[in-house]
Amino acid sequence: MALGNVYRARTQIQMLAEKLLRFHTGSGDAKKIKKIISVLCNESGSHDYTINRKEAAIELSLPIEKPNNELYGVIKSIFTDIRSELELDAAFNINTVIGGQPSVDYKCTRGLIETISGGSHKFVTEGNLSNIKIQTPSGPQEAINDKRIFEGWKYEGI
């Protein structure tokens, strides 16, 4: 059953990718679209695979524009803001978050979609972390309880 679910999800992702590429590129070039989908869904191996400008232009035949210094500055400032908001430079450690306190409330932005017209759509997790003791067959153990209060998308306007 699990493999069937994976197969169906993967097929659905590829179908959606094809529809989106046809719509956004206005291209009827099925071979080009299949190549892009193959790289993104099969050949790249994982979602954290970075496709640089050269690969996108040469191997995927995508219309890539090399930014001038002014545009590069804008792109870099957007990335810097996102990196800060998502805390990409800090490794997540639940013990650091709770900091030895018996209980602490937290809010974590886990995903972010910025819009040109203004505002952000953020995937947020909010909750309370507390130190607890649990009974195990080998005796009591310390643990951290994560009581989720909210998890989902929120819109923040400008």
N, C-alpha and C positions, 0 to 999 in steps of 0.2 A: 504494500500500500504506500509506504513512504517513497519508494522509487517512482511509483506512478504519479504521486503528488509532485515530486521534483520534476519529472518529465513534463507534466502539464504546465507547471509554473514556468519552466524554461521555454516551452513552446509559446506560451502566452506572452512572455517578455519579448521574444523574437518577433511575434506578430505585431505587437504594439510598436516596437522599434521600427519595423518596416513602414507602418502607417505614418509614424511621426516623421521619418526621413522623407517619405514621398511628399508629405504635406509641407514640411519646412524647406526642402530643397527644390520643390517643384519639378523634381527629376523623375523621368520615367525610365531611367537607366537601371533596370533590375539587377544587372551584373554588379554595378558599382554599389548599389544599396546592399546586396547580399554580402559583398566583401566587407563593408563597414560593419554590418551585423555580425559577421563571422569573427572579425577582430575583437569587437566589443564583448561578444557573448561566449566565444570559444577560445580563441588564440591568446588573448591577453592574460588569461589565468585567474585574475581576480579584479575586484573593483578598485583596488588601490594602484593598479597599473597606470603609470603616467604616459600619456601620448603627447610627445613634444610637437612643436610646429612643423619640423622637418618631416617627421613620420606622418603627421596628419596630411601634409601637402603631397608628399611623394607616394606613400603607400596607400593612402585612402582617397587621394585625389580630392581633398576637401579645399574649399576656397579660403586659404589662410592669408591673413594680412599681418605683416610684421609691423608692430606699433612703432610710431616715432617716439622720441623722448617724452613729449608731453603726454601722449596716450599711455605710454608705459608707466609714467608717474601716477596716472589715475588708476590704472590696473593694480599697481603695487600698493597704493593706499587702500583700495578696496580689499585686497588680500590681507593686508596688515590688520584692518579692522575686523575682518572675519576671523583671522587667526587669534586675535585678542578675545573676541566674543566667545569663540568655541574653546578657548584655552588650549590651543593645539601645541603649545610649547611646554605644557605641564602634563606629566604622566599622572593618570588617575590612580590614587591610592586612597581607599576608603578610610584607612586609619588616619591619614592626614586630614581628611574632611572632618572626621569626628574629633580629632585632636585630643583624645583622652577625656573628653567631656562625657557625662552620662547620657546626654541626649543633645542633638543639634538638628535644626531645620535646614534644608538645603533646596536649592533651585539650580538646575543644570540645563543649559541649552545644548541639545544634542544634534540638532539639524537646523539649517538656516536657508531660507530662500529670500533673497532681496529682490525688490521690484524697482523698475525704472521710475514708475509713477509715484513711488514713495511707500515707505514702510517695509516691514519685514514679517515673514511668516516663519515662526520658530517652533521647532519640535522641542517641547520642554518637559522635563521630569521634575516634579516637586515632591518633597516628602520629609520624613523625620527619621534620622538614624539614632538608634539607642543601643548602648551596651547591655547585653543580657547574658545570663548564664543558662546553659541548657544541660540537661542530664543525658549522658551517653552511657553505653555499656562499660566504658572505661572510666567513668566518673564525670563530674561536672566540667564543662568546657566553656570558655568565653566565646561569645559570638556577637555579631552586630545585626540588629533587626532593622530592616528597611521597610518602613510603613509609607507606601506610596499614597500621596494625597491627590496628585494629578499627573497624567501623562497624556500628551496630545499636542495638537497644533494651536498656537495662539498668534493673533495678528497684533502687531505693534505699529501704529501709524507714526508719521514724522512729528 
